[in-house]
Amino acid sequence: MRAVTEGIFESDAARLLRAIRLAAELNFTVEPKTEGLIRHYSQLITRVPGERVREELLRLLSLSQAAQHLRYLDNLGLLMALFPELAASKGVEQPTVHFWDVFEHSLQTVATVEFLMRENAWEYGYEDMLALAPWSDSIDQHLLQEVSEGSNHKILLKLGGLFHDIAKPKTKSVDDTGRAHFLGHTKQGAVMTASILERLRFSNKEINLVESLVYHHLHPVQMANDGLPTKRAIYRYFRDTGDAGIDILLLALSDYLASRGPLANMKEWK
């Protein structure tokens, strides 16, 4: 794909995002000169009405290989123009259980979400992992349920993967042993996520769902700290998370895989 005139993005900045979405839908590439124009004018995307950005973003995330598309947006300067809150996550190191910094981990979480939803392969995953991961026609149907016009649980789960650790940079502290902690990052991250989605004119239902994903994404792991959760703990979990309960479980599993990356193995996964 190529721009037909030099001023095409100045006349309608929504084309910056639309070009990437169309290329992804049609399996096209964007020619280098047009990529240069997109980088040059990337900040103009902030002038586009939120509802138009929302529409293009949801259509892009509805496609497989969403993590790859988000990485491409970052390469072109569009991701940070859209979500400047993510910039601080680049280079933020995490405890040794994490293979990547916060930003790369967030992109990898989107990739592992797709992997566990059987949408796309993950370069560090394999079939035995999927065999142990929860999946059924009922789960698939739940994730396909519409949340608002243009969105469903699958799409918003990818968005939750991107934002789940967004508050880690501002909550990071280091103890006397040199170990990093991110106390309160789920609560602050939920607030930041809601603010971003409000800015882009997402519906209240969409905001509530993604906010819940970010706020509760550690809940399943915390339930299993002392072995398998009790029936009462499971009841309380679904009471507290409601319609987002299944989504949060998948996000927690995706978060774990994206933490370990190439170090993930079947013994730990079990």
N, C-alpha and C positions, 0 to 999 in steps of 0.2 A: 504494500500500500504506500502511496506517496501523496503528499500535499500538492494540489494543483496550482496554488498561489502561495506566496510568502506570507500574506496576511490572513490566511484562512483561520488561524487560531485566534488572532486578534478580533476578528469579526464575530466569532462565536467560540468562546473558550470551552464550552462543553464538548467540542470536537476533540480536545486533548484526551479526554477519557474515552470518548466514543471510538476514537481511532484504535485504541488498545483493545477495547471490547470487540470491535468488528474483526480485527486481526485474529483474536483468539477464537471467535465463533467460526470464522471461515478458514482457520488454520493457515493464515497468511503471515508474512513478515512485513515489518515496516522498514522502508528503505532508509539508509543511513542519514541522508539529508533531512528527511522528515523527522527522524529521531532527534536530530540536532535542533530542529525547530521546536519540537515538543519540550526538550530540555530548556531551551531559551525562554519559552513562554509558560513554563510549568506553573509559576505562581499565579497566573491568570485564573487558574481553576478555582481560586478562593473567591472570585467574583461571581461564580455561577450559582444560581439559586439552589439551596440545599436539596429540594425535591428532585431536581434534574440530576444532581450528583448521586443521590440515593438510587434513582432508577438505573443509572449506568453501573453503579457499583454492585447492585443486586444481580443484574444480568451477568456481570463478569464473574461474580462468586457462584452463580448457578452452574457454571461450566466446570468440568473436571480440570485438574492441575491448577487450582486456584492459587496455591502457594507460589507456583511459578509465575502466574500472572501478577501477583502482588509484588514479587521480587522485581519483575520487569518495570512495574510502576515506580518502584524505588530507584531503579537504575536511571529512569528518565526524570527523576525529581518530583514525580506526581504524588507518591505515597506520603512524603513528609509535608508537601503542600496541603494535602487533604487532612492529614493527621499529624500535626506538628508535635503532639503529645508523645508520639512514638520515638522522636529523635533522641531523647535522653536515654533510651534503652540500648542504643548502639554502644558496644564496648563495655557494658556493665557485666562484670564477671559474677559468677554464681558459685555456690559450694561445689565440691568435687563430684557430687552425684550428677551434676549437670555438665554435659559435654560442650555446650555452646553458651555464648553470652545471651542476655535477655532478648535482644532483637532477633537474632538467628533462631533462638529457641521458639519464639512466637511464630515465625514463619514455618518452622518445622512442625509446630503443633497443628497448623492449618493442614499441612501435608499428611500428618498422621490421622487427623479427623477424617480426611478423605479415604485414607487407607482402611480404617476401621469401618467406614460406611460402605466399603467395597466399591468405591467410585474410581479409585486410581491406585496404582502400585506405589510403594514407598521404597526408596533405594536401600534402606536398611532393614526392611521388613521381609517376612517370608510367610509362606502358607501356614506353617505350624502355628504362628502367632494368631492368625485369623481363626484357626480352628478352636482356639481357647477363648476368643473374644465373643462376648454376647452378640447374637444376631438372629433375627427371625423375620418372617414376613410382617408380623405385627409391629416390630420395631421400625422396619422400613416404611410401613404405612404411616406410623406416627410421625416420622421425620418428614414425610411428604405432605403432611397437613399444612394447609395455608395458614399463615399467621396474619398477614395483611396482604393487600394487593401487591403482587410481585415478589412476595417472600414466603418461605416456608421454614420449618425447623432445620432442615439440612443447611440451607443457605446461612441462616443466622447462627448455626453452630460453628461454621467456619469463621464468621465474624467474631464470635466469642473466643475462638482459638487465637485470633490475632490480638485481641485486647486483654486476654485473661491476666497477663502479668504487667499491664501498662503502668501500674503504680509502683513497681519494684524499684526503679531508680530513686524516687522521692522517699521511699521508706527504708532504704538500705542503711544498715548499721553493721559495724564490725566489732566483735567482742574481744576480750583480752587474749584469746587464743588465735585470733586472726580469722575466725569463722564469720561469714556474712549472714545476716538475718534480714528478713523483709517483713517485720511485724506490721500487721494491719494492711498489707498490700491488697488483700481481697476486698476489704471494705472501701478503701480509697479508690481502688480500681473500678469498682462498681459505680461510684460517683462520677469518676472521670469518663467512663464509658457512656453513662446516661447523658452527660453534657455533650459529648461528641455526637451522639445519635440525635439529640434534640436539635443541634446545630444543622444537621442534615435532614431535618424534617421527617425522621422516622416516626411511625405511629407509636402511640402509647403501648400497645400490645407488643410491638417489636422491641421497644426500649426495655420494657419490663422483663422480657425473656432474656435478652442478652445481658442485662444488668444482673439477673439472677444467675446466669452461667458464670459470670466473673466472680460474683460474691460467694458462690457455693462451690467453686471448682476444687477446693481442697477437702470438702466435706466427706466424700467417699473414702479418701485415704485416712482421714482422721477417725472414721468409724471403724477401720480395720487395724488400728494401731495395736490393739490387744487381742488379735485373732479375728475370727469371723464375727461380724456384727450380730447382735441378738435380734430376734423378731421384733422386739419393742423398738430397738434402734432403727430398724428398717422402716417400721411404721412411722416413727417420728420424722425420718428423712423424707419420705414421700409426702407426709403432711406438710412439712416446711417448704418443700420445693415444688409441689404440685405438678403442673403440666410440664415443668422443666426437668423433672427428676431423671428421666431416661437420658435426656440430652447431657445433663451434668455428669452422669456416669460415663458416658462416652468421652466427654471432654477430659475427665480425670484420667482415663486410660490413655488418651491421646497425649496428654500432658506428660505422663510418665515415659512413654516411648520417646517423645521429643526431648525429654531430659537426658536420657541415656544415649540416644543417637546410635552411632556405630558400636557402642559398648553394650547395647541391649542384647540379652540372651534369654534363652528359653527357661533356664533355671529361675532367674529373677521374675520373668513374666508369669510363671506359674504361681 
